[in-house]
Amino acid sequence: MAETVSVSQPTRVLPLELDRRYPVLVKGEGVWVEDDTGRRYLDAMSGGSMAATIGHGRHDIVAAARAQAEQLAYVHNERLTNPAQERLAHELAGLAPEGFTRVRFVTGGAEANEMAIQLARRYHVDRGEPGRWQVISPAQAYHGPTMATLALTGRPGLQRPFQPYMPSHPHIPPSTWRFDPTGQQALDALDRALDATGPETVSAYFCEPISAAALPAYTPPARFWEGLAERRERHGFLIVFDEIVTGIGRTGRWFAAESLPLVPDIIAVAKGLGAGYAAIGAVLCRQHVYDAIASGSRAFTLGHTWDGAPLSCAVGLAVLEVLRSEGLVEHVRERGPRLRDQLAEALKDVPLVHEVRGHGFLLGVEYVDPTDGVSFLPPELGTAGRVDAVALEHGLVILSTMPTRDGYSGDQSLFAPAFIASDAELGEMVERFAAAVRQVAGEVAARLIKPVAGS
Ligand SMILES: Cc1ncc(COP(=O)(O)O)c(C=O)c1O
């Protein structure tokens, strides 16, 4: 059988999936990456994880990192600070929705979410409500691989076999077209969760404002957000937005929170802040959260060795400068709807495709069983995995997920290119993606649609 991608030899790296072939990527420029055989791929996933928002191989970011490293690469932020950290905090607060005045740095998405959980808890404890610790969150979500962040999803497929380490937080179902198009059932589920756990024990409602891999480009209807804001008012919990993917421009706004009818209390960001050039994340909060700590314990000290390090903060500053000077967030806002239309047009007569969703450069394609146009696809077909493998054969990096067994979502693909992709590159990505989906749709139909006897 002909090899279509090079194979990483199982020598030194602790493998993630033993049966997967990993192309070995050695070079990147813009939205192109190259493997160790010289084969080039179009990267429609911003480095695979949606982090590389301004493209690969940017000399301006490398120069900024180098200049900072020569000056002062590292100091710990528990007892020391540095100008890059202070400036980045100031700039982030300036870009965040009104009222977000305080920033704390970490080194990644899960860490930012864990710190957000701790910050919400600290807020309540310092205000004299130590009984508040429960976090309610949507079941169909992803917030990271650490124990506390895994507990924030309701996806047994991810949690198994780590369940014994996890607190049992309540979850609510998503308000998708399939389960709850108006958002009312999710509000009812939220009320039941509040009643069951006791509203006085709830610290926070924790969610992605616009979902990433777990339900690509999905956001609940306005009615849900408005009902959530009312319940916060009534019961006194905080609202935390996981903007690890959506923060720093991905949806065509600096923060996705700007596009929703409620303001959260805490926001966690990561990927786009370092844009793939540094491991950095941040937690931002509104003044009232800070004030509770300022007039309470006056300390929020737990942290990690690399939090707020000059080198990673200098990269964050350079990334923000690129986004601003090249008008990339505005570009994503304007170009995103057309990209979604291009994708929808390219897939319009494929019965496997139920829906193409999009917010800026965060797009999602949802697949259904073509025999009825509604049901989840049988998991044994491995449709999402096939889309990724066939896309790679077509020279395209894409990411699909298949959480069917968790009940709330079936096979789906993400499409999340870097903001600097040219029109021609976006068009080529769409074309390669549609070709891959069509090929897989043909395979799925051949396996699902049995020929009628005698025909
Ligand atoms: C929405 C969301 N939250 C949190 C995370 C975890 O971030 P990290 O992998 O940087 O820990 C991810 C990672 O993909 C994510 O997509």
The ligand as an ORCA input file, in Angstrom:
! r2SCAN-3c Opt
* xyz 0 1
  C     -12.161     25.726     24.533
  C     -10.865     25.197     25.104
  N     -10.615     25.382     26.408
  C      -9.479     24.927     26.973
  C      -8.533     24.262     26.237
  C      -7.279     23.753     26.902
  O      -6.202     24.545     26.524
  P      -4.721     23.973     26.653
  O      -4.619     22.851     25.685
  O      -3.850     25.155     26.283
  O      -4.525     23.553     28.061
  C      -8.753     24.039     24.876
  C      -7.768     23.317     24.071
  O      -7.990     22.903     22.958
  C      -9.953     24.516     24.293
  O     -10.222     24.304     22.999
*
